[in-house]
């Protein structure tokens, strides 16, 4: 028995290529498999009578170890890529929430400032022109963050922004308050979606629709009651 293993090892080493033995280029399991196969092939099966069940079981074990190890590696790589993708989406949503919130806050603040200046002096001044110029820029910037095909959240926000800009010489407080309110619920929706995706992965369409409808109903109730998000 020992003689057979000695001869098998000698033949395997004689036929082994340098790249197989290189670190990270196949691993110990691959080398063992090739050694067994090459040994059997080179000996032309002359010593097959000496191969017993233990040796066959050893070879099968090596093969199974290689298969299991390869499957584990593949699953690990796939899960790693999925995690990186989810983290990227989550980070993008968080940035979207922050940017939209900052732009709408600045947009509303400009009109409050403009309304105060208008009360002091109804004439158009340099400062008022700068405020109107900045508000127009923010108006279109905010619209670019929104989906024109969304019939609930985004359509309502776009309409409110247009209404506020059109009533610049009047008191836009009510429209601004409504814009702030719907933005609060939209950002809460986006934040909840990002949080769930970071915990369980990309949400299904059914889960997204359920979350969408939940927060839009909360917004509608708040509008009727005149409340704010908690």
N, C-alpha and C positions, 0 to 999 in steps of 0.2 A: 504493500500500500504506500509506504513512504517513498519507495522507488518510483512509483507512478507519479506522485506529486512532484518529486524532484525533476523527473523528465518533463512533466507538463510545464513547470516553472521555467526550465531552461528553454524550452521551445517558445513559450510566451514571451520571454525576455528577448530572444533572438529575433522575433517577428514584431516586437513592439516598436512603435515610431516615437521619436522624441516629443512630438507635439501632444501625444496622448498623455505622456508623463508630466507635461508642464502644469504648474499650479493653475487651477481655475479653468482647465481646458477639457474637462470630462469627469474628473473626480475619481475617487477610489472605486466606486461601484462599477463605473464603465471599464476601468482597467481590469478589474477582476473578471468581468463578463468576457471581455476580449481575450484575456489570458486563457480562460477555460475553452473557449471556442477554437482559438488558434492552436492550442495544445492538442485538442481532439482531432482537428483537421490535419495537422502536421504528422501526427502519429498514425494517420490513416486507419484509426480505430483498431490498431494492433492490440492495444491493451484494454479493449472494451470489456473483456471478461473480468477485469479487476475493478471495474466501476461498480460500486454498490449503491444501495439506496441512500445511504448517508451523503455520499458525494452528489447525487442527483438532487437531494433535498437542499443541500448547500447552494447549488447553482440556482435552483428555483428561488431560494430565499434572497440571494443576491439580486436576481432579476426583479423580484417583487419590491425589494428595497429601493431599487433604482426607479421603478415605476411610481411608487408612492412618493418618493422624494421629488421626482419631476412634477407630479401632479400638485404637490404642496407648493413648489416653487411657482408654478403657473397661477395657482389660486392667489398666492401672495402678491404677485405682480399685478394681477387683475384688481384685487381689492385696493392695492396701493394707488393705482391709476384712478379708480372710482373715488377714493377719498380725496385725492388731489383735485379732481373735477368738482366735487361737491364743495370743498373749501373755497375754490375759486368762485363758484356761483354765489355762495354765501357772502363772501367778501364784496363781490360786485353789488349785491342787493343792499348790503349795509351802507356802502358808499352812495348808492342811489338814494337811499332814505336820507342820509345826511345832506347831500347836495340839494335835493328837492326841498327839504325843510328849510335850509339856509336861504335859498332863493325866494321862496314864498314869504318867509319872515321879512326879508329885505324889501320885497315888493310891497307888502302891506305897510311896513314902516315908512316908505317913501310917500305913500298917499296920506298917511296921518300927518306927516311933516308938511306936505303940500297944502292940506286943508287948514292947518294952523297958519301958514303964511297967507293963505287966501283970506282968512278972516281979518288979519292985520292990514293987508293991502290987496285989494281985488285986481290991481294991475299986474300984468305979466312982468316978472323981474328975471334977472340973470339966474338967480338961485332956483326959481320955479322952472325955468327952462332946463336947467341941469337935472332937476328932479324928474321932469317929464321924459327927458332923454334916457335917463337911467331906468325908469319904469318901463319904457318901451323895450329896451334891451332885455330886461328881466322877463317881461311878458313873453317874448318869443323864445327865450331860453327855457322857461318853464314849459311852454308848449312842446318843445322838442323832447322833454322828458316823458311826455304823455302819449298814450296810444289813442289816435283819433277814432279808432273803431270800437273802443270801449264805450258802451252806452250808459254806464253808470258813473263810476268814479271820475274817469278822465274827462268825459264829456261835460260833466257838471263843473269840474274845476276850470276847464277852458271857458265855459260860458260865464262863470263868475269873474274870471280875469278880464274878459271882454267888457262885462258890465261895469266893473270897477274903473277900468280905463275910460270908458265912455262917459262916466259920471264924475270926471275929475274936478269939475267946477262945482259939484254938489257935495253933500256929506255922504261918503261911501261906507260909513261905519257898519251898517247892517250887513252889507255884502262882504265886507272884510271879515266880520265875525263869522259869517257862514263859510267863507273860504278857509279860515283857520280851523273851523270845526271839522269840515270834511277832510282836510289835510291831516288832522290828528288821527282820525279813524283810518285813513289810507296808510299812514305811516305805521300805525298799530298793526294793521293787516300785514304789511310787508315785514315788519319785525317778527311777528308771530310765524310767518312763513319761513323766514330765514332761520329762526330758532328750531323749528321742527325739522327742517332739512339738515341742519347740523347734527341733529340727534338720530334721525332715521333714514337719511338719504333724500333723494329727489322725490317730491310728492307726486302722486298720481293726479291725473286731470280731475278725477272725482273728489279727491281730497282738497285740491286747490279751489274747485267750484264751491265746495261746502264752506270752506274758510272765507271765500269771497262773499258769499251770500250772507253769512253770519255777521260780518262786520258792516256790510252795507245796510242790513236791517237795523243794526245798532245805531248807525248814523241817522237813518230815517226817523227812528224813535227819538233820538236826541234833538233833531230839528223840530219835531212836533211838540216836545216838552220844553224846548229851549235849554236843554242841559248840555253838559260837556263830557268828554271822555274821562273815565275814571281809571 
